[in-house]
Amino acid sequence: MANNFQCPNCGHKASAVTDSRPSRGTARRRRECKSCGHVFFTVEALHLPSGLIKAPAGFRWTGGVQSFEHRAMLKAAKFLLQEAKKV
Ligand SMILES: [Zn+2]
């Protein structure tokens, strides 16, 4: 577990996690600076690489890989549905 959050008070690089509560895919951690004792909170979230999607074969958009964007996803989904109907 990475433990390199800088203390917002003194800038010290080491902090101890004194409490951790998960909520909706994120974890809220209570940290205590090992140097000055300042208590601060961090929210950590799992970052999945699924933010990038590949264009389905035959579907054209500007790049091969596009960052997740609702309209582009919808367009791709409609395209795939139409392709599926053809079969
Ligand atoms: Zn500190």
PDB file of the backbone (N, CA, C, O) and the ligand in Angstrom, with CONECT records:
HET     ZN  A 101       1
ATOM      1  N   MET A   1       0.847  -1.196   0.000  1.00  0.00           N
ATOM      2  CA  MET A   1       0.000   0.000   0.000  1.00  0.00           C
ATOM      3  C   MET A   1       0.882   1.246   0.000  1.00  0.00           C
ATOM      4  O   MET A   1       1.748   1.419   0.858  1.00  0.00           O
ATOM      5  N   ALA A   2       0.642   2.091  -0.967  1.00  0.00           N
ATOM      6  CA  ALA A   2       1.419   3.326  -1.035  1.00  0.00           C
ATOM      7  C   ALA A   2       1.123   4.191   0.182  1.00  0.00           C
ATOM      8  O   ALA A   2      -0.024   4.327   0.609  1.00  0.00           O
ATOM      9  N   ASN A   3       2.130   4.740   0.698  1.00  0.00           N
ATOM     10  CA  ASN A   3       1.948   5.537   1.901  1.00  0.00           C
ATOM     11  C   ASN A   3       2.778   6.813   1.785  1.00  0.00           C
ATOM     12  O   ASN A   3       3.532   7.173   2.689  1.00  0.00           O
ATOM     13  N   ASN A   4       2.616   7.480   0.653  1.00  0.00           N
ATOM     14  CA  ASN A   4       3.494   8.613   0.391  1.00  0.00           C
ATOM     15  C   ASN A   4       2.741   9.940   0.259  1.00  0.00           C
ATOM     16  O   ASN A   4       3.162  10.839  -0.469  1.00  0.00           O
ATOM     17  N   PHE A   5       1.623  10.042   0.977  1.00  0.00           N
ATOM     18  CA  PHE A   5       0.919  11.315   0.962  1.00  0.00           C
ATOM     19  C   PHE A   5       1.675  12.301   1.849  1.00  0.00           C
ATOM     20  O   PHE A   5       2.012  12.015   2.998  1.00  0.00           O
ATOM     21  N   GLN A   6       1.923  13.458   1.275  1.00  0.00           N
ATOM     22  CA  GLN A   6       2.636  14.476   2.044  1.00  0.00           C
ATOM     23  C   GLN A   6       1.719  15.134   3.053  1.00  0.00           C
ATOM     24  O   GLN A   6       0.539  15.369   2.793  1.00  0.00           O
ATOM     25  N   CYS A   7       2.273  15.418   4.180  1.00  0.00           N
ATOM     26  CA  CYS A   7       1.505  16.124   5.195  1.00  0.00           C
ATOM     27  C   CYS A   7       1.207  17.536   4.689  1.00  0.00           C
ATOM     28  O   CYS A   7       2.123  18.259   4.299  1.00  0.00           O
ATOM     29  N   PRO A   8      -0.084  17.936   4.694  1.00  0.00           N
ATOM     30  CA  PRO A   8      -0.433  19.286   4.215  1.00  0.00           C
ATOM     31  C   PRO A   8       0.028  20.372   5.180  1.00  0.00           C
ATOM     32  O   PRO A   8       0.030  21.556   4.844  1.00  0.00           O
ATOM     33  N   ASN A   9       0.409  19.966   6.353  1.00  0.00           N
ATOM     34  CA  ASN A   9       0.826  20.940   7.367  1.00  0.00           C
ATOM     35  C   ASN A   9       2.324  21.226   7.299  1.00  0.00           C
ATOM     36  O   ASN A   9       2.737  22.385   7.253  1.00  0.00           O
ATOM     37  N   CYS A  10       3.135  20.168   7.295  1.00  0.00           N
ATOM     38  CA  CYS A  10       4.580  20.387   7.338  1.00  0.00           C
ATOM     39  C   CYS A  10       5.317  19.815   6.118  1.00  0.00           C
ATOM     40  O   CYS A  10       6.512  20.053   5.946  1.00  0.00           O
ATOM     41  N   GLY A  11       4.608  19.070   5.283  1.00  0.00           N
ATOM     42  CA  GLY A  11       5.249  18.551   4.079  1.00  0.00           C
ATOM     43  C   GLY A  11       6.017  17.254   4.285  1.00  0.00           C
ATOM     44  O   GLY A  11       6.654  16.749   3.361  1.00  0.00           O
ATOM     45  N   HIS A  12       5.956  16.723   5.485  1.00  0.00           N
ATOM     46  CA  HIS A  12       6.641  15.465   5.772  1.00  0.00           C
ATOM     47  C   HIS A  12       6.049  14.345   4.931  1.00  0.00           C
ATOM     48  O   HIS A  12       4.839  14.289   4.711  1.00  0.00           O
ATOM     49  N   LYS A  13       6.916  13.457   4.464  1.00  0.00           N
ATOM     50  CA  LYS A  13       6.457  12.473   3.490  1.00  0.00           C
ATOM     51  C   LYS A  13       5.841  11.212   4.091  1.00  0.00           C
ATOM     52  O   LYS A  13       5.144  10.474   3.393  1.00  0.00           O
ATOM     53  N   ALA A  14       6.083  10.960   5.353  1.00  0.00           N
ATOM     54  CA  ALA A  14       5.545   9.734   5.947  1.00  0.00           C
ATOM     55  C   ALA A  14       4.345  10.024   6.837  1.00  0.00           C
ATOM     56  O   ALA A  14       4.379  10.915   7.686  1.00  0.00           O
ATOM     57  N   SER A  15       3.285   9.251   6.624  1.00  0.00           N
ATOM     58  CA  SER A  15       2.121   9.378   7.480  1.00  0.00           C
ATOM     59  C   SER A  15       1.622   7.990   7.824  1.00  0.00           C
ATOM     60  O   SER A  15       1.843   7.037   7.076  1.00  0.00           O
ATOM     61  N   ALA A  16       0.956   7.882   8.946  1.00  0.00           N
ATOM     62  CA  ALA A  16       0.416   6.589   9.362  1.00  0.00           C
ATOM     63  C   ALA A  16      -1.087   6.589   9.165  1.00  0.00           C
ATOM     64  O   ALA A  16      -1.766   7.555   9.512  1.00  0.00           O
ATOM     65  N   VAL A  17      -1.609   5.498   8.606  1.00  0.00           N
ATOM     66  CA  VAL A  17      -3.062   5.378   8.448  1.00  0.00           C
ATOM     67  C   VAL A  17      -3.629   4.923   9.782  1.00  0.00           C
ATOM     68  O   VAL A  17      -3.284   3.852  10.282  1.00  0.00           O
ATOM     69  N   THR A  18      -4.497   5.741  10.353  1.00  0.00           N
ATOM     70  CA  THR A  18      -5.045   5.392  11.665  1.00  0.00           C
ATOM     71  C   THR A  18      -6.487   4.917  11.560  1.00  0.00           C
ATOM     72  O   THR A  18      -7.023   4.340  12.506  1.00  0.00           O
ATOM     73  N   ASP A  19      -7.116   5.156  10.415  1.00  0.00           N
ATOM     74  CA  ASP A  19      -8.475   4.678  10.225  1.00  0.00           C
ATOM     75  C   ASP A  19      -8.732   4.575   8.728  1.00  0.00           C
ATOM     76  O   ASP A  19      -8.203   5.363   7.944  1.00  0.00           O
ATOM     77  N   SER A  20      -9.539   3.609   8.339  1.00  0.00           N
ATOM     78  CA  SER A  20      -9.850   3.439   6.927  1.00  0.00           C
ATOM     79  C   SER A  20     -11.268   2.940   6.788  1.00  0.00           C
ATOM     80  O   SER A  20     -11.614   1.883   7.316  1.00  0.00           O
ATOM     81  N   ARG A  21     -12.090   3.690   6.084  1.00  0.00           N
ATOM     82  CA  ARG A  21     -13.454   3.196   5.876  1.00  0.00           C
ATOM     83  C   ARG A  21     -13.827   3.212   4.403  1.00  0.00           C
ATOM     84  O   ARG A  21     -13.812   4.258   3.754  1.00  0.00           O
ATOM     85  N   PRO A  22     -14.154   2.061   3.896  1.00  0.00           N
ATOM     86  CA  PRO A  22     -14.517   1.974   2.483  1.00  0.00           C
ATOM     87  C   PRO A  22     -15.925   2.502   2.241  1.00  0.00           C
ATOM     88  O   PRO A  22     -16.819   2.289   3.060  1.00  0.00           O
ATOM     89  N   SER A  23     -16.128   3.186   1.126  1.00  0.00           N
ATOM     90  CA  SER A  23     -17.471   3.629   0.762  1.00  0.00           C
ATOM     91  C   SER A  23     -17.565   3.764  -0.745  1.00  0.00           C
ATOM     92  O   SER A  23     -16.797   4.506  -1.359  1.00  0.00           O
ATOM     93  N   ARG A  24     -18.491   3.058  -1.331  1.00  0.00           N
ATOM     94  CA  ARG A  24     -18.769   3.116  -2.774  1.00  0.00           C
ATOM     95  C   ARG A  24     -17.514   3.049  -3.635  1.00  0.00           C
ATOM     96  O   ARG A  24     -17.291   3.913  -4.483  1.00  0.00           O
ATOM     97  N   GLY A  25     -16.712   2.046  -3.422  1.00  0.00           N
ATOM     98  CA  GLY A  25     -15.548   1.848  -4.278  1.00  0.00           C
ATOM     99  C   GLY A  25     -14.365   2.727  -3.933  1.00  0.00           C
ATOM    100  O   GLY A  25     -13.310   2.631  -4.560  1.00  0.00           O
ATOM    101  N   THR A  26     -14.533   3.577  -2.948  1.00  0.00           N
ATOM    102  CA  THR A  26     -13.409   4.400  -2.517  1.00  0.00           C
ATOM    103  C   THR A  26     -13.121   4.115  -1.048  1.00  0.00           C
ATOM    104  O   THR A  26     -13.955   3.562  -0.331  1.00  0.00           O
ATOM    105  N   ALA A  27     -11.954   4.492  -0.626  1.00  0.00           N
ATOM    106  CA  ALA A  27     -11.605   4.321   0.778  1.00  0.00           C
ATOM    107  C   ALA A  27     -11.204   5.670   1.343  1.00  0.00           C
ATOM    108  O   ALA A  27     -10.349   6.364   0.792  1.00  0.00           O
ATOM    109  N   ARG A  28     -11.825   6.025   2.437  1.00  0.00           N
ATOM    110  CA  ARG A  28     -11.483   7.277   3.110  1.00  0.00           C
ATOM    111  C   ARG A  28     -10.537   6.923   4.240  1.00  0.00           C
ATOM    112  O   ARG A  28     -10.880   6.144   5.129  1.00  0.00           O
ATOM    113  N   ARG A  29      -9.348   7.498   4.204  1.00  0.00           N
ATOM    114  CA  ARG A  29      -8.355   7.147   5.203  1.00  0.00           C
ATOM    115  C   ARG A  29      -8.013   8.339   6.091  1.00  0.00           C
ATOM    116  O   ARG A  29      -7.829   9.468   5.636  1.00  0.00           O
ATOM    117  N   ARG A  30      -7.942   8.030   7.355  1.00  0.00           N
ATOM    118  CA  ARG A  30      -7.513   9.043   8.311  1.00  0.00           C
ATOM    119  C   ARG A  30      -6.018   8.854   8.486  1.00  0.00           C
ATOM    120  O   ARG A  30      -5.569   7.764   8.841  1.00  0.00           O
ATOM    121  N   ARG A  31      -5.263   9.874   8.249  1.00  0.00           N
ATOM    122  CA  ARG A  31      -3.815   9.769   8.343  1.00  0.00           C
ATOM    123  C   ARG A  31      -3.268  10.734   9.384  1.00  0.00           C
ATOM    124  O   ARG A  31      -3.811  11.808   9.643  1.00  0.00           O
ATOM    125  N   GLU A  32      -2.188  10.297   9.952  1.00  0.00           N
ATOM    126  CA  GLU A  32      -1.544  11.122  10.956  1.00  0.00           C
ATOM    127  C   GLU A  32      -0.093  11.302  10.552  1.00  0.00           C
ATOM    128  O   GLU A  32       0.616  10.323  10.320  1.00  0.00           O
ATOM    129  N   CYS A  33       0.355  12.552  10.467  1.00  0.00           N
ATOM    130  CA  CYS A  33       1.733  12.837  10.091  1.00  0.00           C
ATOM    131  C   CYS A  33       2.687  12.297  11.157  1.00  0.00           C
ATOM    132  O   CYS A  33       2.484  12.478  12.357  1.00  0.00           O
ATOM    133  N   LYS A  34       3.724  11.634  10.676  1.00  0.00           N
ATOM    134  CA  LYS A  34       4.676  11.053  11.620  1.00  0.00           C
ATOM    135  C   LYS A  34       5.628  12.090  12.188  1.00  0.00           C
ATOM    136  O   LYS A  34       6.332  11.842  13.167  1.00  0.00           O
ATOM    137  N   SER A  35       5.637  13.259  11.555  1.00  0.00           N
ATOM    138  CA  SER A  35       6.550  14.293  12.021  1.00  0.00           C
ATOM    139  C   SER A  35       5.875  15.262  12.990  1.00  0.00           C
ATOM    140  O   SER A  35       6.364  15.484  14.098  1.00  0.00           O
ATOM    141  N   CYS A  36       4.740  15.840  12.562  1.00  0.00           N
ATOM    142  CA  CYS A  36       4.124  16.865  13.400  1.00  0.00           C
ATOM    143  C   CYS A  36       2.820  16.404  14.044  1.00  0.00           C
ATOM    144  O   CYS A  36       2.268  17.100  14.896  1.00  0.00           O
ATOM    145  N   GLY A  37       2.326  15.236  13.642  1.00  0.00           N
ATOM    146  CA  GLY A  37       1.119  14.713  14.263  1.00  0.00           C
ATOM    147  C   GLY A  37      -0.167  15.265  13.676  1.00  0.00           C
ATOM    148  O   GLY A  37      -1.252  14.964  14.174  1.00  0.00           O
ATOM    149  N   HIS A  38      -0.062  16.074  12.618  1.00  0.00           N
ATOM    150  CA  HIS A  38      -1.230  16.653  11.957  1.00  0.00           C
ATOM    151  C   HIS A  38      -2.109  15.538  11.393  1.00  0.00           C
ATOM    152  O   HIS A  38      -1.615  14.602  10.765  1.00  0.00           O
ATOM    153  N   VAL A  39      -3.407  15.650  11.625  1.00  0.00           N
ATOM    154  CA  VAL A  39      -4.347  14.633  11.135  1.00  0.00           C
ATOM    155  C   VAL A  39      -5.014  15.147   9.860  1.00  0.00           C
ATOM    156  O   VAL A  39      -5.557  16.252   9.842  1.00  0.00           O
ATOM    157  N   PHE A  40      -4.974  14.353   8.809  1.00  0.00           N
ATOM    158  CA  PHE A  40      -5.654  14.726   7.569  1.00  0.00           C
ATOM    159  C   PHE A  40      -6.281  13.494   6.939  1.00  0.00           C
ATOM    160  O   PHE A  40      -5.986  12.363   7.325  1.00  0.00           O
ATOM    161  N   PHE A  41      -7.149  13.729   5.967  1.00  0.00           N
ATOM    162  CA  PHE A  41      -7.872  12.626   5.357  1.00  0.00           C
ATOM    163  C   PHE A  41      -7.539  12.524   3.872  1.00  0.00           C
ATOM    164  O   PHE A  41      -7.329  13.528   3.192  1.00  0.00           O
ATOM    165  N   THR A  42      -7.499  11.309   3.402  1.00  0.00           N
ATOM    166  CA  THR A  42      -7.331  11.104   1.965  1.00  0.00           C
ATOM    167  C   THR A  42      -8.454  10.189   1.494  1.00  0.00           C
ATOM    168  O   THR A  42      -8.936   9.333   2.235  1.00  0.00           O
ATOM    169  N   VAL A  43      -8.853  10.391   0.253  1.00  0.00           N
ATOM    170  CA  VAL A  43      -9.833   9.498  -0.355  1.00  0.00           C
ATOM    171  C   VAL A  43      -9.152   8.791  -1.504  1.00  0.00           C
ATOM    172  O   VAL A  43      -8.670   9.425  -2.442  1.00  0.00           O
ATOM    173  N   GLU A  44      -9.116   7.480  -1.426  1.00  0.00           N
ATOM    174  CA  GLU A  44      -8.460   6.714  -2.466  1.00  0.00           C
ATOM    175  C   GLU A  44      -9.495   5.939  -3.265  1.00  0.00           C
ATOM    176  O   GLU A  44     -10.417   5.346  -2.704  1.00  0.00           O
ATOM    177  N   ALA A  45      -9.331   5.951  -4.568  1.00  0.00           N
ATOM    178  CA  ALA A  45     -10.257   5.228  -5.430  1.00  0.00           C
ATOM    179  C   ALA A  45      -9.484   4.332  -6.378  1.00  0.00           C
ATOM    180  O   ALA A  45      -8.394   4.672  -6.839  1.00  0.00           O
ATOM    181  N   LEU A  46     -10.060   3.203  -6.653  1.00  0.00           N
ATOM    182  CA  LEU A  46      -9.457   2.275  -7.586  1.00  0.00           C
ATOM    183  C   LEU A  46      -9.610   2.850  -8.990  1.00  0.00           C
ATOM    184  O   LEU A  46     -10.707   3.230  -9.399  1.00  0.00           O
ATOM    185  N   HIS A  47      -8.528   2.909  -9.703  1.00  0.00           N
ATOM    186  CA  HIS A  47      -8.604   3.427 -11.062  1.00  0.00           C
ATOM    187  C   HIS A  47      -8.449   2.284 -12.051  1.00  0.00           C
ATOM    188  O   HIS A  47      -7.375   1.694 -12.165  1.00  0.00           O
ATOM    189  N   LEU A  48      -9.513   1.978 -12.760  1.00  0.00           N
ATOM    190  CA  LEU A  48      -9.473   0.890 -13.726  1.00  0.00           C
ATOM    191  C   LEU A  48      -9.112   1.425 -15.106  1.00  0.00           C
ATOM    192  O   LEU A  48      -9.545   2.516 -15.476  1.00  0.00           O
ATOM    193  N   PRO A  49      -8.336   0.682 -15.865  1.00  0.00           N
ATOM    194  CA  PRO A  49      -7.961   1.150 -17.189  1.00  0.00           C
ATOM    195  C   PRO A  49      -9.119   1.126 -18.182  1.00  0.00           C
ATOM    196  O   PRO A  49      -8.919   1.417 -19.362  1.00  0.00           O
ATOM    197  N   SER A  50     -10.326   0.785 -17.728  1.00  0.00           N
ATOM    198  CA  SER A  50     -11.480   0.705 -18.620  1.00  0.00           C
ATOM    199  C   SER A  50     -11.945   2.074 -19.085  1.00  0.00           C
ATOM    200  O   SER A  50     -12.901   2.170 -19.854  1.00  0.00           O
ATOM    201  N   GLY A  51     -11.284   3.137 -18.632  1.00  0.00           N
ATOM    202  CA  GLY A  51     -11.603   4.473 -19.114  1.00  0.00           C
ATOM    203  C   GLY A  51     -11.302   4.615 -20.590  1.00  0.00           C
ATOM    204  O   GLY A  51     -11.821   5.510 -21.256  1.00  0.00           O
ATOM    205  N   LEU A  52     -10.469   3.737 -21.096  1.00  0.00           N
ATOM    206  CA  LEU A  52     -10.159   3.753 -22.515  1.00  0.00           C
ATOM    207  C   LEU A  52     -10.857   2.584 -23.199  1.00  0.00           C
ATOM    208  O   LEU A  52     -10.780   1.439 -22.754  1.00  0.00           O
ATOM    209  N   ILE A  53     -11.534   2.904 -24.284  1.00  0.00           N
ATOM    210  CA  ILE A  53     -12.214   1.836 -25.000  1.00  0.00           C
ATOM    211  C   ILE A  53     -11.718   1.772 -26.431  1.00  0.00           C
ATOM    212  O   ILE A  53     -11.347   2.785 -27.023  1.00  0.00           O
ATOM    213  N   LYS A  54     -11.718   0.604 -26.959  1.00  0.00           N
ATOM    214  CA  LYS A  54     -11.267   0.405 -28.328  1.00  0.00           C
ATOM    215  C   LYS A  54     -12.454   0.461 -29.269  1.00  0.00           C
ATOM    216  O   LYS A  54     -13.528  -0.054 -28.958  1.00  0.00           O
ATOM    217  N   ALA A  55     -12.263   1.075 -30.399  1.00  0.00           N
ATOM    218  CA  ALA A  55     -13.343   1.122 -31.384  1.00  0.00           C
ATOM    219  C   ALA A  55     -13.579  -0.281 -31.920  1.00  0.00           C
ATOM    220  O   ALA A  55     -12.630  -0.998 -32.237  1.00  0.00           O
ATOM    221  N   PRO A  56     -14.867  -0.678 -32.024  1.00  0.00           N
ATOM    222  CA  PRO A  56     -15.134  -1.986 -32.602  1.00  0.00           C
ATOM    223  C   PRO A  56     -14.689  -2.007 -34.060  1.00  0.00           C
ATOM    224  O   PRO A  56     -14.686  -0.972 -34.726  1.00  0.00           O
ATOM    225  N   ALA A  57     -14.323  -3.157 -34.545  1.00  0.00           N
ATOM    226  CA  ALA A  57     -13.847  -3.273 -35.923  1.00  0.00           C
ATOM    227  C   ALA A  57     -14.908  -2.768 -36.885  1.00  0.00           C
ATOM    228  O   ALA A  57     -16.077  -3.132 -36.760  1.00  0.00           O
ATOM    229  N   GLY A  58     -14.528  -1.953 -37.821  1.00  0.00           N
ATOM    230  CA  GLY A  58     -15.467  -1.449 -38.811  1.00  0.00           C
ATOM    231  C   GLY A  58     -16.097  -0.135 -38.411  1.00  0.00           C
ATOM    232  O   GLY A  58     -16.694   0.551 -39.241  1.00  0.00           O
ATOM    233  N   PHE A  59     -15.970   0.216 -37.165  1.00  0.00           N
ATOM    234  CA  PHE A  59     -16.527   1.483 -36.695  1.00  0.00           C
ATOM    235  C   PHE A  59     -15.428   2.528 -36.707  1.00  0.00           C
ATOM    236  O   PHE A  59     -14.325   2.293 -36.215  1.00  0.00           O
ATOM    237  N   ARG A  60     -15.741   3.681 -37.274  1.00  0.00           N
ATOM    238  CA  ARG A  60     -14.693   4.687 -37.412  1.00  0.00           C
ATOM    239  C   ARG A  60     -14.917   5.854 -36.482  1.00  0.00           C
ATOM    240  O   ARG A  60     -15.981   6.472 -36.466  1.00  0.00           O
ATOM    241  N   TRP A  61     -13.905   6.137 -35.720  1.00  0.00           N
ATOM    242  CA  TRP A  61     -13.836   7.440 -35.075  1.00  0.00           C
ATOM    243  C   TRP A  61     -12.398   7.888 -35.127  1.00  0.00           C
ATOM    244  O   TRP A  61     -11.529   7.180 -35.633  1.00  0.00           O
ATOM    245  N   THR A  62     -12.160   9.043 -34.610  1.00  0.00           N
ATOM    246  CA  THR A  62     -10.876   9.694 -34.865  1.00  0.00           C
ATOM    247  C   THR A  62      -9.653   8.852 -34.536  1.00  0.00           C
ATOM    248  O   THR A  62      -8.677   8.851 -35.287  1.00  0.00           O
ATOM    249  N   GLY A  63      -9.699   8.153 -33.443  1.00  0.00           N
ATOM    250  CA  GLY A  63      -8.535   7.342 -33.087  1.00  0.00           C
ATOM    251  C   GLY A  63      -8.936   5.904 -32.873  1.00  0.00           C
ATOM    252  O   GLY A  63     -10.126   5.590 -32.848  1.00  0.00           O
ATOM    253  N   GLY A  64      -7.970   5.031 -32.720  1.00  0.00           N
ATOM    254  CA  GLY A  64      -8.266   3.639 -32.435  1.00  0.00           C
ATOM    255  C   GLY A  64      -8.784   3.498 -31.018  1.00  0.00           C
ATOM    256  O   GLY A  64      -9.691   2.714 -30.738  1.00  0.00           O
ATOM    257  N   VAL A  65      -8.192   4.266 -30.148  1.00  0.00           N
ATOM    258  CA  VAL A  65      -8.603   4.223 -28.746  1.00  0.00           C
ATOM    259  C   VAL A  65      -9.079   5.607 -28.352  1.00  0.00           C
ATOM    260  O   VAL A  65      -8.404   6.605 -28.602  1.00  0.00           O
ATOM    261  N   GLN A  66     -10.236   5.655 -27.741  1.00  0.00           N
ATOM    262  CA  GLN A  66     -10.832   6.926 -27.366  1.00  0.00           C
ATOM    263  C   GLN A  66     -11.098   6.927 -25.885  1.00  0.00           C
ATOM    264  O   GLN A  66     -11.499   5.911 -25.316  1.00  0.00           O
ATOM    265  N   SER A  67     -10.876   8.066 -25.254  1.00  0.00           N
ATOM    266  CA  SER A  67     -11.173   8.108 -23.832  1.00  0.00           C
ATOM    267  C   SER A  67     -12.676   7.968 -23.643  1.00  0.00           C
ATOM    268  O   SER A  67     -13.456   8.369 -24.506  1.00  0.00           O
ATOM    269  N   PHE A  68     -13.073   7.405 -22.525  1.00  0.00           N
ATOM    270  CA  PHE A  68     -14.476   7.119 -22.268  1.00  0.00           C
ATOM    271  C   PHE A  68     -15.313   8.379 -22.432  1.00  0.00           C
ATOM    272  O   PHE A  68     -15.089   9.387 -21.762  1.00  0.00           O
ATOM    273  N   GLU A  69     -16.270   8.300 -23.327  1.00  0.00           N
ATOM    274  CA  GLU A  69     -17.148   9.437 -23.552  1.00  0.00           C
ATOM    275  C   GLU A  69     -18.519   8.891 -23.878  1.00  0.00           C
ATOM    276  O   GLU A  69     -18.663   8.054 -24.769  1.00  0.00           O
ATOM    277  N   HIS A  70     -19.535   9.360 -23.159  1.00  0.00           N
ATOM    278  CA  HIS A  70     -20.860   8.770 -23.233  1.00  0.00           C
ATOM    279  C   HIS A  70     -21.401   8.708 -24.665  1.00  0.00           C
ATOM    280  O   HIS A  70     -21.894   7.667 -25.099  1.00  0.00           O
ATOM    281  N   ARG A  71     -21.310   9.810 -25.388  1.00  0.00           N
ATOM    282  CA  ARG A  71     -21.881   9.839 -26.734  1.00  0.00           C
ATOM    283  C   ARG A  71     -21.181   8.882 -27.680  1.00  0.00           C
ATOM    284  O   ARG A  71     -21.817   8.231 -28.509  1.00  0.00           O
ATOM    285  N   ALA A  72     -19.860   8.806 -27.547  1.00  0.00           N
ATOM    286  CA  ALA A  72     -19.099   7.901 -28.401  1.00  0.00           C
ATOM    287  C   ALA A  72     -19.477   6.454 -28.099  1.00  0.00           C
ATOM    288  O   ALA A  72     -19.578   5.625 -29.002  1.00  0.00           O
ATOM    289  N   MET A  73     -19.687   6.163 -26.805  1.00  0.00           N
ATOM    290  CA  MET A  73     -20.085   4.821 -26.394  1.00  0.00           C
ATOM    291  C   MET A  73     -21.442   4.468 -26.980  1.00  0.00           C
ATOM    292  O   MET A  73     -21.650   3.361 -27.477  1.00  0.00           O
ATOM    293  N   LEU A  74     -22.366   5.429 -26.917  1.00  0.00           N
ATOM    294  CA  LEU A  74     -23.719   5.224 -27.419  1.00  0.00           C
ATOM    295  C   LEU A  74     -23.690   4.960 -28.919  1.00  0.00           C
ATOM    296  O   LEU A  74     -24.374   4.071 -29.426  1.00  0.00           O
ATOM    297  N   LYS A  75     -22.880   5.755 -29.617  1.00  0.00           N
ATOM    298  CA  LYS A  75     -22.748   5.595 -31.063  1.00  0.00           C
ATOM    299  C   LYS A  75     -22.218   4.209 -31.397  1.00  0.00           C
ATOM    300  O   LYS A  75     -22.719   3.539 -32.300  1.00  0.00           O
ATOM    301  N   ALA A  76     -21.197   3.790 -30.654  1.00  0.00           N
ATOM    302  CA  ALA A  76     -20.585   2.482 -30.890  1.00  0.00           C
ATOM    303  C   ALA A  76     -21.577   1.362 -30.582  1.00  0.00           C
ATOM    304  O   ALA A  76     -21.621   0.353 -31.286  1.00  0.00           O
ATOM    305  N   ALA A  77     -22.371   1.545 -29.528  1.00  0.00           N
ATOM    306  CA  ALA A  77     -23.351   0.529 -29.142  1.00  0.00           C
ATOM    307  C   ALA A  77     -24.422   0.381 -30.219  1.00  0.00           C
ATOM    308  O   ALA A  77     -24.810  -0.734 -30.568  1.00  0.00           O
ATOM    309  N   LYS A  78     -24.901   1.525 -30.750  1.00  0.00           N
ATOM    310  CA  LYS A  78     -25.902   1.503 -31.816  1.00  0.00           C
ATOM    311  C   LYS A  78     -25.346   0.827 -33.056  1.00  0.00           C
ATOM    312  O   LYS A  78     -26.030   0.048 -33.719  1.00  0.00           O
ATOM    313  N   PHE A  79     -24.099   1.139 -33.356  1.00  0.00           N
ATOM    314  CA  PHE A  79     -23.435   0.550 -34.516  1.00  0.00           C
ATOM    315  C   PHE A  79     -23.367  -0.964 -34.361  1.00  0.00           C
ATOM    316  O   PHE A  79     -23.656  -1.704 -35.301  1.00  0.00           O
ATOM    317  N   LEU A  80     -22.986  -1.416 -33.177  1.00  0.00           N
ATOM    318  CA  LEU A  80     -22.862  -2.861 -32.937  1.00  0.00           C
ATOM    319  C   LEU A  80     -24.230  -3.547 -33.023  1.00  0.00           C
ATOM    320  O   LEU A  80     -24.335  -4.679 -33.496  1.00  0.00           O
ATOM    321  N   LEU A  81     -25.274  -2.853 -32.562  1.00  0.00           N
ATOM    322  CA  LEU A  81     -26.629  -3.408 -32.627  1.00  0.00           C
ATOM    323  C   LEU A  81     -27.047  -3.602 -34.081  1.00  0.00           C
ATOM    324  O   LEU A  81     -27.614  -4.630 -34.449  1.00  0.00           O
ATOM    325  N   GLN A  82     -26.754  -2.593 -34.898  1.00  0.00           N
ATOM    326  CA  GLN A  82     -27.094  -2.667 -36.315  1.00  0.00           C
ATOM    327  C   GLN A  82     -26.334  -3.803 -36.985  1.00  0.00           C
ATOM    328  O   GLN A  82     -26.880  -4.538 -37.808  1.00  0.00           O
ATOM    329  N   GLU A  83     -25.061  -3.930 -36.616  1.00  0.00           N
ATOM    330  CA  GLU A  83     -24.237  -5.010 -37.184  1.00  0.00           C
ATOM    331  C   GLU A  83     -24.807  -6.365 -36.781  1.00  0.00           C
ATOM    332  O   GLU A  83     -24.810  -7.308 -37.573  1.00  0.00           O
ATOM    333  N   ALA A  84     -25.289  -6.453 -35.547  1.00  0.00           N
ATOM    334  CA  ALA A  84     -25.816  -7.716 -35.021  1.00  0.00           C
ATOM    335  C   ALA A  84     -27.101  -8.117 -35.764  1.00  0.00           C
ATOM    336  O   ALA A  84     -27.360  -9.299 -35.989  1.00  0.00           O
ATOM    337  N   LYS A  85     -27.899  -7.104 -36.139  1.00  0.00           N
ATOM    338  CA  LYS A  85     -29.159  -7.363 -36.847  1.00  0.00           C
ATOM    339  C   LYS A  85     -28.905  -7.919 -38.245  1.00  0.00           C
ATOM    340  O   LYS A  85     -29.706  -8.690 -38.774  1.00  0.00           O
ATOM    341  N   LYS A  86     -27.778  -7.519 -38.836  1.00  0.00           N
ATOM    342  CA  LYS A  86     -27.456  -7.946 -40.199  1.00  0.00           C
ATOM    343  C   LYS A  86     -27.176  -9.450 -40.267  1.00  0.00           C
ATOM    344  O   LYS A  86     -27.412 -10.101 -41.285  1.00  0.00           O
ATOM    345  N   VAL A  87     -26.667  -9.976 -39.156  1.00  0.00           N
ATOM    346  CA  VAL A  87     -26.254 -11.395 -39.178  1.00  0.00           C
ATOM    347  C   VAL A  87     -27.468 -12.308 -39.141  1.00  0.00           C
ATOM    348  O   VAL A  87     -27.321 -13.530 -39.152  1.00  0.00           O
TER     349      VAL A  87
HETATM  350 ZN    ZN A 101       3.273  17.064   9.374  1.00  0.00          ZN2+
END
